[in-house]
């Protein structure tokens, strides 16, 4: 394909799109007719485009019943509410369990003369275990509810 053929094809395609939208002048329509007459492949493409426009012109989206929208919004609100609830429960559990873990570690370390960096490391380890435990419990709860194959596995 030469540069002129490529340019002519691009020009013809622009004219076809404009013609489909009803946005061509009489002169542009004559140019398009001449290009289509001289290029059978473009004429075939034009027939496909016009047929597609005919088929899709009468299409419309079906409006779903009101009950469908009600169920959609209820499920959306439910998921948002439960998501927020799980975030708050997780944060609360992490804070309370971390508080108890840090106090337990402090009580343990009060009897020893460990340096401050060791105390901080032990407290960080305890808080990390608490966060990990909350995360694992939450994941197990979600997996048990949503895993359709979980009940079929024999362990």
CORFEN-V120132 format. One record per residue. N is the residue number from 1. PHI is phi in whole degrees, 0 to 359 (none if undefined). PSI is psi as a letter, one per 40 degrees, with the letter a starting at -180 (none if undefined). Layout:
N_PHI_PSI ; N_PHI_PSI
This chain:
1_none_h ; 2_275_i ; 3_297_d ; 4_296_d ; 5_297_d ; 6_296_d ; 7_294_d ; 8_296_d ; 9_295_d ; 10_298_d ; 11_297_d ; 12_296_d ; 13_294_d ; 14_297_d ; 15_295_d ; 16_298_d ; 17_295_d ; 18_295_d ; 19_294_d ; 20_300_d ; 21_274_e ; 22_72_f ; 23_241_f ; 24_245_i ; 25_278_i ; 26_297_d ; 27_295_d ; 28_295_d ; 29_295_d ; 30_296_d ; 31_298_d ; 32_297_d ; 33_301_d ; 34_294_d ; 35_295_d ; 36_293_d ; 37_292_d ; 38_271_e ; 39_226_h ; 40_300_d ; 41_294_d ; 42_291_d ; 43_297_d ; 44_296_d ; 45_298_d ; 46_298_d ; 47_297_d ; 48_296_d ; 49_297_d ; 50_294_d ; 51_295_d ; 52_299_d ; 53_297_d ; 54_298_d ; 55_293_d ; 56_278_e ; 57_296_d ; 58_270_e ; 59_282_i ; 60_213_i ; 61_282_h ; 62_285_h ; 63_276_h ; 64_292_i ; 65_298_i ; 66_302_d ; 67_297_d ; 68_297_d ; 69_295_d ; 70_300_d ; 71_297_d ; 72_300_d ; 73_292_d ; 74_298_d ; 75_292_d ; 76_295_d ; 77_297_d ; 78_299_d ; 79_296_d ; 80_295_d ; 81_297_d ; 82_292_d ; 83_298_d ; 84_296_d ; 85_299_d ; 86_295_d ; 87_297_d ; 88_294_d ; 89_297_d ; 90_298_d ; 91_298_d ; 92_299_d ; 93_296_d ; 94_296_d ; 95_295_d ; 96_295_d ; 97_294_d ; 98_294_d ; 99_302_d ; 100_295_d ; 101_294_d ; 102_295_d ; 103_294_d ; 104_295_d ; 105_294_d ; 106_300_d ; 107_297_d ; 108_294_d ; 109_280_e ; 110_296_d ; 111_276_e ; 112_243_i ; 113_254_f ; 114_285_i ; 115_293_i ; 116_303_d ; 117_300_d ; 118_292_d ; 119_298_d ; 120_296_d ; 121_297_d ; 122_293_d ; 123_296_d ; 124_297_d ; 125_298_d ; 126_296_d ; 127_295_d ; 128_299_d ; 129_297_d ; 130_297_d ; 131_299_d ; 132_298_d ; 133_297_d ; 134_298_d ; 135_297_d ; 136_294_d ; 137_297_d ; 138_298_d ; 139_296_d ; 140_297_d ; 141_298_d ; 142_294_d ; 143_295_d ; 144_297_d ; 145_282_d ; 146_253_e ; 147_276_h ; 148_290_e ; 149_264_e ; 150_300_d ; 151_280_e ; 152_274_e ; 153_276_h ; 154_263_h ; 155_252_none
